[in-house]
């Protein structure tokens, strides 16, 4: 299935940004990081991350398939994706999530 491949690729891009200390939810804190990196590399990485995030959200929303076997709550917290991807996974991707007491 397509989603696990997207997830693995996305994790690779996210690791790159995590090592830099880049925060997708806080643009102001990224200015200093951007100054110290080659502009073309950063732009390509940001573009890759955005494309992968969009494809993951699109796959979740269109397929209506449960992604819980591929990304559970623990893995989601470790990944710490931007808010829009987190919402897509939690509200639409976990459509068959078991209820725990």
LOVEX-106001 format. One line per field, with one value per residue: x, y, z of N, C-alpha, C in turn; residue number from 1. Coordinates in Angstrom, 2 decimals, padded with zeros to 5 digits. Layout:
N
n.east	X_... .
n.north	Y_... .
n.up	Z_... .
ca.east	X_... .
ca.north	Y_... .
ca.up	Z_... .
c.east	X_... .
c.north	Y_... .
c.up	Z_... .
i	NUM_... .
end
This chain:
101
n.east	000.84_000.39_000.63_002.47_004.96_005.04_005.02_007.49_009.28_008.59_009.34_012.12_012.70_011.75_013.47_015.83_015.16_014.63_017.16_018.37_016.96_014.72_011.46_008.33_006.01_006.67_007.64_009.19_011.29_012.93_014.51_017.26_018.33_017.90_019.68_022.15_022.29_022.70_020.89_019.58_019.50_017.97_015.56_014.83_014.50_012.40_010.42_010.19_009.29_006.83_005.43_005.33_003.89_001.46_000.67_000.37_-001.76_-003.71_-003.94_-004.89_-007.36_-008.75_-008.69_-009.85_-008.93_-007.86_-005.09_-003.85_-002.38_000.07_000.91_000.83_-000.30_001.98_004.09_003.25_003.51_006.27_007.09_006.02_004.47_003.55_000.64_-001.60_-001.22_-001.18_-003.83_-005.22_-004.37_-005.24_-008.05_-009.11_-007.54_-007.38_-009.73_-010.72_-009.86_-009.25_-011.20_-009.96_-009.95 .
n.north	-001.18_002.33_004.30_003.49_003.73_006.47_007.43_006.47_007.86_010.46_010.48_010.36_012.88_014.49_013.84_015.02_017.77_017.86_017.38_019.76_021.44_022.66_023.98_023.36_024.52_026.99_029.59_031.91_031.18_029.82_031.38_031.87_029.33_028.92_030.76_029.59_027.43_025.91_027.57_026.41_023.70_023.65_024.71_022.68_020.51_021.47_021.67_018.94_017.88_019.18_018.24_015.47_015.52_016.59_014.54_012.42_013.34_013.58_010.91_009.72_011.07_010.49_007.70_006.50_004.47_002.66_003.84_003.14_000.68_001.40_003.83_004.51_006.04_006.51_006.48_008.61_010.76_010.71_011.32_013.87_015.67_018.55_020.49_020.22_017.75_016.03_016.29_015.23_012.56_011.75_012.29_011.27_009.15_007.27_005.74_003.31_002.98_001.26_001.51_002.48_001.98 .
n.up	000.00_-000.46_001.60_003.78_002.47_001.90_004.52_005.55_003.88_004.58_007.27_006.99_005.85_007.91_010.01_009.12_009.36_012.10_013.18_012.52_014.12_013.22_013.19_012.08_012.94_013.91_012.45_012.92_014.62_012.94_011.32_011.94_011.63_008.92_007.81_008.15_006.46_003.20_000.74_-001.52_-000.83_001.54_000.53_-001.28_000.49_002.11_000.18_-000.55_001.90_002.17_-000.11_000.47_002.89_001.96_000.16_001.95_003.56_001.58_000.73_003.10_003.42_001.03_000.75_002.97_004.55_007.39_009.09_011.37_011.83_010.73_011.79_014.99_018.10_019.69_017.81_016.24_018.05_018.39_015.81_015.55_013.73_011.64_012.56_010.77_009.47_011.65_012.58_010.36_010.48_013.06_013.09_010.68_009.74_011.72_011.77_012.64_015.21_018.21_021.20_024.30_027.81 .
ca.east	000.00_001.13_000.84_003.72_006.09_005.01_005.38_008.93_009.94_008.34_010.18_013.47_012.76_011.52_014.70_016.75_014.77_014.78_018.58_018.66_016.17_013.69_010.11_007.35_004.94_007.18_008.46_010.12_012.48_013.70_015.32_018.69_018.67_017.91_020.87_023.34_022.18_022.64_019.52_018.97_019.26_016.82_014.35_014.48_014.01_011.08_009.52_009.96_008.46_005.48_004.81_005.03_002.80_000.23_000.29_-000.11_-003.10_-004.60_-004.16_-005.75_-008.70_-009.41_-008.75_-010.69_-008.35_-007.30_-003.63_-003.37_-001.30_001.30_001.31_000.02_-000.16_003.37_004.88_002.82_004.14_007.70_007.23_005.66_004.24_002.78_-000.72_-002.57_-001.03_-001.61_-005.30_-005.66_-004.13_-006.07_-009.50_-009.54_-006.71_-007.61_-011.18_-011.09_-009.04_-009.97_-011.43_-009.31_-010.48 .
ca.north	000.00_003.56_005.10_003.20_004.30_007.91_007.64_006.27_008.98_011.65_010.38_010.72_014.34_015.08_013.64_016.06_019.04_017.74_017.55_021.19_022.18_023.38_023.74_023.75_025.27_028.26_030.14_032.93_030.55_029.15_032.33_031.65_028.03_029.11_031.52_028.74_026.29_026.27_027.93_025.46_022.44_023.87_024.85_021.37_019.71_021.99_021.27_017.50_017.66_019.66_017.30_014.23_015.80_016.73_013.22_011.62_013.81_013.24_009.46_009.46_011.60_009.85_006.24_006.09_003.25_002.84_003.88_002.80_-000.32_002.00_004.92_004.56_007.30_006.66_006.85_009.95_011.71_010.73_012.02_015.26_016.36_019.79_020.31_019.76_016.31_015.37_016.27_014.28_011.20_011.46_012.35_010.52_007.97_006.28_005.54_002.05_002.91_000.63_002.36_001.95_002.59 .
ca.up	000.00_-000.69_002.80_004.50_001.72_002.16_005.92_005.68_003.22_005.39_008.47_006.59_005.71_009.24_010.77_008.66_009.97_013.55_013.49_012.40_015.10_012.47_013.70_011.06_013.56_014.41_011.37_013.40_015.21_011.90_010.55_012.20_011.03_007.47_007.44_008.23_005.55_001.78_000.40_-002.45_-000.12_002.43_-000.29_-001.80_001.60_002.48_-000.90_-000.40_003.09_001.88_-001.05_001.17_003.83_001.17_-000.35_003.07_003.91_000.47_000.80_004.25_003.20_-000.11_000.83_004.10_005.10_008.72_009.06_012.71_011.81_010.24_012.68_016.21_018.84_020.11_016.63_015.85_018.97_018.08_014.53_015.82_012.45_011.72_013.07_009.77_009.25_012.88_012.57_009.34_010.97_014.23_012.83_009.50_009.53_012.77_011.77_013.32_016.41_019.32_022.37_025.50_029.03 .
c.east	000.88_001.49_002.13_004.96_006.18_005.48_006.89_009.71_009.79_009.21_011.63_013.65_012.63_012.76_015.72_016.43_014.90_016.23_019.00_017.99_015.07_012.32_009.10_006.22_005.38_008.15_009.51_011.41_013.39_014.62_016.81_019.15_018.81_019.17_022.10_023.32_022.19_021.18_018.86_018.65_018.03_015.53_013.89_013.89_012.62_010.05_009.18_009.03_007.02_004.74_004.42_003.88_001.47_-000.25_-000.24_-001.53_-004.11_-004.93_-005.10_-007.19_-009.45_-009.62_-009.70_-010.21_-007.74_-005.77_-003.02_-002.29_000.06_001.81_000.35_000.31_001.28_004.26_004.53_003.47_005.63_007.95_006.98_005.45_003.55_001.31_-001.69_-002.44_-001.48_-003.13_-005.82_-005.49_-005.10_-007.56_-009.95_-008.76_-006.93_-009.09_-011.63_-010.28_-009.84_-010.10_-010.78_-009.82_-009.36 .
c.north	001.24_004.31_004.76_003.75_005.80_008.21_007.49_007.41_010.26_011.64_010.75_012.22_015.01_014.95_014.71_017.38_018.99_017.93_019.02_022.01_023.00_022.98_024.26_024.58_026.64_028.85_031.13_032.32_029.92_030.08_032.09_030.34_028.18_029.83_030.64_027.54_026.76_026.45_026.90_024.13_022.57_023.97_023.51_020.48_020.16_021.58_019.78_017.21_018.05_018.72_016.00_014.41_015.89_015.36_012.32_012.03_013.44_011.74_009.11_009.88_010.89_008.36_005.73_004.77_003.57_002.78_003.52_001.70_000.27_003.12_004.98_005.87_007.56_007.10_008.25_011.00_011.82_011.51_013.51_016.06_017.71_019.50_019.76_018.27_015.52_015.23_015.25_012.84_010.85_011.38_011.45_009.22_006.88_005.96_004.25_001.86_002.27_001.59_001.70_002.69_003.10 .
c.up	000.00_000.60_003.55_003.79_001.94_003.58_006.13_005.04_004.04_006.65_008.16_006.46_007.08_010.11_010.40_009.35_011.50_013.97_013.41_013.50_014.45_012.98_012.69_011.63_014.07_013.40_011.87_013.95_014.16_011.12_010.71_011.56_009.52_007.01_007.34_007.28_004.10_001.35_-000.52_-001.77_000.77_001.63_-000.85_-000.70_002.05_001.44_-000.81_000.77_002.81_000.93_-000.36_002.16_003.09_000.67_000.77_003.45_002.83_000.49_001.94_003.96_002.09_000.08_001.90_004.71_006.46_008.65_010.41_012.70_011.39_011.14_013.85_016.95_019.28_018.95_016.15_016.74_018.72_016.78_014.69_014.53_012.66_012.02_012.03_009.48_010.48_012.93_011.55_009.82_012.10_013.90_011.69_009.29_010.55_012.88_012.45_014.60_017.54_020.50_023.57_026.71_029.91 .
i	1_2_3_4_5_6_7_8_9_10_11_12_13_14_15_16_17_18_19_20_21_22_23_24_25_26_27_28_29_30_31_32_33_34_35_36_37_38_39_40_41_42_43_44_45_46_47_48_49_50_51_52_53_54_55_56_57_58_59_60_61_62_63_64_65_66_67_68_69_70_71_72_73_74_75_76_77_78_79_80_81_82_83_84_85_86_87_88_89_90_91_92_93_94_95_96_97_98_99_100_101 .
end
